[in-house]
Amino acid sequence: MGDLIHHSNIPKAESIILCKKIFIIHLMLKILLLTFSFYGFIGCDKIKEQPEKLKPAETYSLKIPEPSGVALTNGKLWIVSDRNSTVYQTNLNGEIENKFKLDKSDLEGITVVGDSLLAVVLEISGTIVVADFYGNEILRTSLEIDASRNSGLEGITYNPSNEHFYLINEKDPVLLIEADKNLKEISRKKIKNIKDLSGISYSRKEDCLWLLSDEDRKIIKSSLEGEFITEYKINVEQPEGIAVDDKNKLVYVVSDKTEKLYVYEIE
């Protein structure tokens, strides 16, 4: 550039000014490029959906021994006890309104099917019992699960969109099982990076699963295939059942040990 300026007709002073202008323009272009890149990355982060938060809202004492599963429908909760094999219908504060005996084996999970049926899992036998709201048995079937170490079926939920059931095996191994409307197994998947699973609930609004871990004291939002999306730590001893209220943005958790109902707000 020096030789080009020296042999041109441009005066020396003007050539120096021109060089400075070129340098400044070059520098400004670099700054603009870096600024655009920086804010571009920030913009991408901003438009990414931020995970919601769970805020503890209410805690209610239950008159239910060792509650091990919970489901929600039409402003009522259905809670099962693994001590006395009883299914309880309660209001949203956990106050008992109705109950019936279902089986002599321990009940571990419950879900509502349609407008008038319940599906309950029995851990030790790997059995699923479908009954109406009055306890009249409609169907009984089982899955191939090794529950010899008291770590079998622990939860069940129902997807009304495709009429499929999703079940969890507690541990050894931790499993997510998908079944059709007749409770015939479609698939099963081992879930890693979690010590156990103790509860499951389907979210129709987001078409995803909410999982519960007793040993890790976590609530996990996952895809229908069991891929973790978000994890939330909770301060609950031995959480055993979970139900999600999409309409009111609430999550209900029951504790086997404390015999309490915990309500969380989704923010």
Buried (B, 14 or more C-beta within 10 A) or exposed (E): EEEEBEEEEBEEEEBEEEEEEEEEEEEEEEEEEEEEEEEEEEEEEEEEEEEEEBEEEBBBEBEBEBBBBBBBBEEBBBBBBBBBBBBBBBEBEBEBEEBBEBBEBBBBBBBBBEEEBBBBBBBBBBBBBBBEBEBEEEEBEBBEBEBEEEBBBBBBBBBEEEEBBBBBBBBBEBBBBBBEEEBEEEEBBEBEEBEBBBBBBBBEEEEBBBBBBBBBBBBBBBEBEBEBEBBBEBEBEBBBBBBBBBEEEBBBBBBBEBBBBBBBBBE
